[in-house]
Amino acid sequence: MGGADDEPTGIRCRLDDLLAERSMTLTELSERVGISIVNLSVLKNDRARAIRFSTLVAICDALGCEVGDLLVRA
């Protein structure tokens, strides 16, 4: 059986939607914010358990969005 890490957080990341709306790839976002594709992929696939505020700000700056556009209640 899965542990606590397998349980839903109640937060959904809309990174995939925001990238698609901007015709931006994960690779391009990774280069712009200096975050590895692997770590962005974890976030994009809703597998992240936590995120630093500095990471949120960097992603939102690169996408021209607000935190509430990126993270929503599931």
SVG drawing of the C-alpha trace seen along z (x, -y; Angstrom):
<svg xmlns="http://www.w3.org/2000/svg" viewBox="-11 -39 30 41">
<polyline fill="none" stroke="black" stroke-width="0.4" points="0.0,0.0 1.1,-3.6 2.2,-5.9 1.3,-9.5 3.2,-10.7 0.7,-8.9 -2.3,-10.8 -3.7,-13.8 -2.7,-17.2 -6.0,-19.0 -3.9,-21.3 -3.7,-20.9 -0.9,-22.5 -2.1,-24.0 1.4,-24.2 0.5,-22.1 -2.5,-24.4 -0.4,-27.5 2.4,-26.2 -0.1,-25.2 -1.8,-28.7 1.6,-30.3 2.9,-27.8 5.9,-27.3 7.7,-24.0 8.8,-22.6 12.4,-22.9 12.0,-26.6 10.4,-27.2 13.3,-25.3 15.8,-27.5 14.0,-30.7 13.7,-29.9 16.8,-27.8 14.8,-24.8 15.5,-21.3 13.0,-19.7 12.7,-16.8 11.6,-19.1 9.2,-21.0 7.8,-17.7 7.1,-16.6 5.2,-19.9 3.4,-19.6 2.2,-16.0 0.9,-17.0 3.5,-14.9 5.1,-17.8 4.5,-17.8 5.9,-21.3 7.3,-24.2 9.5,-27.1 8.0,-30.6 11.1,-31.6 10.3,-28.8 6.6,-29.9 7.7,-33.5 10.2,-32.5 7.6,-30.3 4.9,-33.0 7.3,-35.7 8.3,-33.5 4.6,-32.6 3.3,-36.1 0.7,-34.7 -0.3,-34.9 0.2,-32.1 -3.6,-31.5 -3.4,-30.8 -0.8,-28.2 -2.1,-26.5 -5.8,-25.7 -7.8,-23.7 -8.4,-20.2"/>
</svg>
